[in-house]
Structures are given as structure tokens and as C-alpha cells.
Amino acid sequence: MEMHSRLEPRNEYLGFELALAARKLVEEVMLVKPGEHVALTGDTSSDRRVLDATAHAVAAAGAHPVIIWYETLPGSSMEPPRPVAGAIADADVWIEFAVSYLMHSNAFRAAMKNGCRYTNLTAMDVQMLVATVGRPDFQGVIRLGKALVKLLEAADEVRITSANGTDITGRNGDRPINLRGKPAEKPGETVMLSGQISWNPLEETQNGTLVFDGALWPPDELGLLRSPVRCTVENGVVTAIEGGQDAETFRRWMESWDDANMFRVAHWSLGFNPGVPAPTGRIVEDERVFGCVELGIGTKGAWIGGEPWVSAAHTDGSVLGPSIYLDGEAIEVDGRYVHPELVRVCQELGVAGY
């Protein structure tokens, strides 16, 4: 996977800041209560310091931390070893740090059915946890997300353009707009790192050109993009993938599954975490670059709204510096929010440039 390397080997690196971020994750985001059983899963590609710090925060909250450490699987959403599946199925809370994440697998679905509260923090390292959880104003980022949700709920047509050639339109209809970065309040609830809203416009209305120019993962050969990947979208399905070497790598990977559902657009997302100014090749960060647009292709979860479906895998790609138009009115231009309410919240958050 192509990413910026920033792994500092010293255990004391950002040690105090890491402890604060882990406590915030456990107490403010996952709402861990005394006596709960919390599964922390990581694979051999994960940053062990993050799991250890989070386990200490779980113990300090009066709950029972269980670290599950296992092999790095060949790809995401694959079925884990049976003991891993058994542990997450019986957990009250599951915090996933594995690089080859299990979300969308049958083991994941079983854990959710059993009422586990879950968050996917795939490839989370010390720097990321501090920058995206520890330092930002969690409630302030939620306010920005709710403002974006309100604007999208009031609109039907959404058009996204960018200087790279992206020009795609969809209609929301009655589809829900989901604030993904929120506290895990309900059994069986999946929450994600703060700074993202997600939805899927009516599939048959999604048409145009989508050009990924930030990050795209999986496949593992990609991550940070070296050249744009241009996708033609017709009625919610990717019908052509064009560009240079990265596009060819992506096209071959998509076709290798021999699965028509792999080419269906699963969700549209907006990223707005103040701790992520640029992509790094770590998809959890790359989906939340401040002001970016991100689209997922492949498996579509039931939480999105509309018809869910299962495919061989799921992939996510980002568009940097987009312009977003809701029923013809711009709320973002060239990567900068221009709607007055969004600008106000950005100023409250101290986001650079506002």
C-alpha cells in the first residue's frame, strides 16, 4: 500500500497525547461503560502502541479490555480465524485497528446482529489517533456534520465537480443522510472516525464522470495515487475505468473478482476532519481530508439506506478540492466551504483559511 511513512519507533513518541486520545475514543466516542467487554482487534500490520493505549483507557473506564492479535489477511472484508470471529461476536464493544479490516465480512455482520457497538479504525497509528481524535473538538466536528446533513436533507439534486474532470450528479430522493462520526449510542451500531457523512443517492440517478486524485484503496498496490483514476458512472454503475498505471491496476483488480456488484457505487461521502489536511494513504484518514468528497464502490451496507447488496469486496477513493452544488447552489467551491452556516462552524473550529 502506498502511504506516507511516519512510524516513529520510540514507545514514548506522543505518549501523553496518545493517552488522552485513547481516553477520548473510549469514553466520548464508544461510550464504554463499567463492566462491559471490549474487543480490540489488530493484525500484524497494526501499530501495537495504539491497541495498548486503548486497552489501558478501557481498563481505566472500569471495563474489560481484550486484545486480539492475528495474522494480516490478504485483503479486507475476508473472514478472520474462528477465534477472532468468536471473540467479536460476544463483545459489547469492538474497536477494529486491523489494516486488513473485517467490516462487511460475515463475522462482522454476526457481531452487529448480536448488538456489538463497533468502530472501524483500520491502519490507525499514533499520529493519526492524536491528530484525528485527540486534538479536534469532537462536538464541534459533529456540529459541522449536522450542518452538512441538514443542507443535504433539504436538497434533491447533488452535483459534484472538480478541476480534475469530475462531474457527477445524483438525486437524493428520500434516502437518509448519515452522520457517521458520532458517539456509539445503540447496540449493533457502527460508527466511524469523526469528520464524515455518508449517503447513497438513488442509484439510477447517479451519472457522470468521477476522477479519484487523492487516494484509492484497496487494492493494496494503490493507496496514495500517483496518477488520476477516471471512472464513468452510468445509473450508479462504474462502466469504464481509464487513466495511467494506477487506473490500469485498479481496473484489473476490479475485474479480477468477476462480480457485477463490485462496480456498483455504494455510497457518497463528504470528509471534514480538521486533523486531516491531506491524504496519507491510510483510508480512514483519506476519507476525511477536510473538504474532500469520497465514494465507495462494491458492498453496500444496510445502514446507508435503500437496497443493500453484497459483493466480493469494497473500495474507497477520494476527490480533492471539489465543488458541491445542492439544487444548483454552491456550498463548497474548490475545496472550501462557502455556505454561511458551514463557514461559521469552520471558524468556531479554527480551521485554517476560515
N, C-alpha and C positions, 0 to 999 in steps of 0.2 A: 504494500500500500504506500503510495506517495504522500508523505506528510512532512511538515516541518519538524525536525528533531530538536527536542528541548528537554529531554530526560536528564535531569540533574541527579547524579548517583548518590549524593550525600543524604542520609536519612534526616538530617536536621534542616534541609532546604525547605524554606517557608513553613517550618514546623508549627509555629504559633498560629499562623494564618490558616494552615490546614486544619488544625484542631477546631478553630472557630467555624470554618466552612462545613466540616463534618457534623458539628453540633447543629448548625442551621439546617442542614439536609435532613437530619434525623428528627429534630423537634419541630421545625417550622414547615417543612415540605412533606415528609412522610408521616408526621403526627404520631410517632411511635409512643405507645403508652406502656406504663409499668406492667410487666408480666407477659408482654407479647413476645412471640418467637420470630426473630428477624433473620432471614436467609440473605447472605451476602455472597454472590457468585462472581468468581473471576476465573479467567483462563490463564494459561502460561504466557500470554501476551499482555496481561493487565499490569498496572502499576500497583504492586503489593502494598505500598505505603498508604494508598487511598483506602483499600479494604481494611487495613489495620486501624487507621484513624477513625473510620466509620464504625467499626466494631467497638472501639473504646467509647464512642459517643452513644451507641446503643446501650452499652452496659451502664453508662452514666445516667441514662434515662430510665433505668430500672427494668430494662427488657433483656431478653436472652439473645445475644449475637451468635450466629453460626456461620463461619466462613467455609465456603465450599470452593475448593481449588481443583481445577481439572484441565485436561489437555485442550489446546486450541484446535477447534474443529475446522475442517477445510472451508466452510462457508457459513454465512449467517442463516438463522431460522432452521438449522438442522436439529434433529433430535439428539439430546445430550445422553451421556451414560445414565443408566437406570437409577443409580443412587442420587444423581443430581435431580432428575425428574421427581423422585420420591420426596426429596427434601423440600423443593419449592411447592409441591402440591400440598404440603402440610404446614406451610408457613403463614403467619398472619401478615407479614410484610416481606417483600422481596425487592432487594436493590441489586440490579444487574450491572456489573462492570466489565463483563467479558467482551473482548474485541469481536469474536465470532458470536454475536448475541443470539439469544434463544427466542426473542419475540417473534410471533407468528408461527411458532412450532406447535405441535400437538401438546407438548409438555407445558408450554406457556398457556395454551387455552385451558388445559386442565387446572392449572393453578388459579387462573382467573375465575373459572367456574366454581372453585372451592372457596372463593371470597378473598383471595390474597390481594393486598394493595401493592402495586408494582410501579417501579420506575426503571427506564432503560437509560443507563449512563455509560453506554458502550465506549471503550477506549479512554475513559476518564483518567487523567493523570493529575498530579499535584497542582500543576499550574492551572489546569482547566477548572478544577474544583474551586480553587481560590478565586479565580477571575470570574467565573460564571455563577457561582453560588455564594461564596463568602463575601465578596465585595459589593455586588449590586444590591440596591434596595428592592428586596423581594416584593413587597407590597406595591412599590412604585411601578415595577415591571408589570405586575398584574393589572394595575390601573391602565397602563398603556395598552395591554392586551384587551381589556374590556372595552376601551375606546375603539379599537380596531374592530372588535366583534360587533359593536353597536352600528358602526358605519356599514359593515358588510351585510348585517341583518336587514338594514333598511334599503339595500340595493338589490337589483336583479342582475344586470349585466356587469361583468367584471372583465376588463381588458388590461393585459399586462404587455408592456413593450420595453425594449431597451436598445441601446446603441449597437448591441451585438447582432441585431436582427430578430430578436424575439418579438413576436406579435401574436398573442393568443387570446382568445375570447371564450368565455363561458357564462352560462346563466345559472344563478343560484336556485331559482325556484323556491321550494320550501325546505331545502337542505339546511341542517343546523351548521352553525359556525362554532367550532370547538376551541376553547381556551385550554391548551394542553399543559402549560406551565402553571400549575395551581397546586394547592395542598391536596394530598391523598385522603379524602374525607370519607369515602364509601367503600365497603367491601367489594372486591372484584374490580376496583377502579385502576385504570392505567393512567399515570401522569408522566409527563416528560419534563426535561430541563426547562426552566422558565425562559420566556422570550420567544414563544411560538404560538400561532393559532393555525388551525388546520380545518379544511372542509373539502368537499368534492362537488363542484358544480354538476348539474345534470349531464350525464356522460355524453348524450347525443348532441349537446350544445358546445362541447369543447373542440374548438377548431383553430388551426393556425400553425405558427412556427415557434418552436421552443429551442433556445440555444443555451445550453449549460456552459458557463465560462468560469465558475468558481471551483466547485468540487463535485465529484460524482463517484459514489461507492455504494455497494460493490459493483464490479468485480475488484478483487484485490490488486490487480495490476494498475488500477486507477487510484483515485483519491484526489489530490490536488491536480487539476487539469493543466496540461501543457499546451493544449490547443482546444478550441471550442468544439462542442458536440451538438450538431444541429439535428433536431427531431421534427418531423412533420406529424402533426396530430390531426386526425380526422375522426369526428364523432367519438372522442375520448380514447382513441387507439393510436399508438405510435405506428405509422405506416412506412416511415423511412428514417434512416439514421445516416447522416453524412458528415464529412469533415476530414480531418487528418488522421494521424496514427491513433489518437485516443478514441476517436469516433469508430475507427475500424475495430479496435479492441472491444469497445462497448457493444457494437453490433454483433460481433462473433459470440460474445458471452450471452447476449440476449437470445440469439438464435440457437445456441447450444442446448437450451432447455427443451426445445421442441414443444412449447406450451403457449398457446394463443393468449392466455390470460397474462402472461409476462409482459405483453405490450399494452395492456390497459392502464390508463392513468388512474392511480388510486387516490391521490389527494393533492390539493394545492395548499401551500403553507406560506406564511409570512414570518420572517425572523426579525427579532428586535431585542436581543440580549445585549445590554451596554458593555458587557465584558468581552464581546467578540467583535473586534473591528475588521477582521479579515479572515478568510478561510485558512485552515491549517492542515487539512487532510483528515481530520477527525470528524466524522459525520455529525456527531451530536453538536459540536461547535459550528460546523459549516452550515447546518440548517438554521442557525440562529445569528448569523452575521447581521449586524444591525442594519436594517433596511433591505435585506435581501428577499427574494422570492425563491421558494424551494418546492419542487414537485416530486412526488413519489410514484413509482411505476411498479406494477406487479400486484402482489397480495394486497387486498383492501380489507381492513378491519371493520367489524360491525359498528364500532363506535363512531366512525366517520359520518354515517347516515347514508340512506339509500341502500341499494343492493350490495352486500359484501360478496367477496369471492376469494378463492384460494388459488395461488399459482406456485410455481416451483421456487420462487424467491421474491425478494422486494429490493428495489434500489432507489436511491435518492440523489437528486442533483440540484445545484443552486445556480441562480441567475443574479449577478451582482449589478448594482446601480440601476434597478428597474424604475419604470414609471407605472403607476397603478391608477386606473380610471374606473370609478364606480358610476354607472349610468352616465358616462361621459364626463364626470367631474374628477379632476385630478386630486388624489390625496397624497401622492408621492411623485416626485419628479427627479429622475436621475439619481435615485438612491437617497433622497432627502424628503422627509415628510413635509407637506405644505398645508395640510388641513389644520385650521387654527387650534382645534382641541388636541390633536396629536403634537403639534409644536409646543403647546403649553405643558403637556406632560413630559415631553423631552427636556424642556427647560428645568422642570422640577427635578428630573433625574440627573441633571448636569451633563447631558450628553454633548460631546464636543460638536461645535458647529451650530448649536441652537441657542 
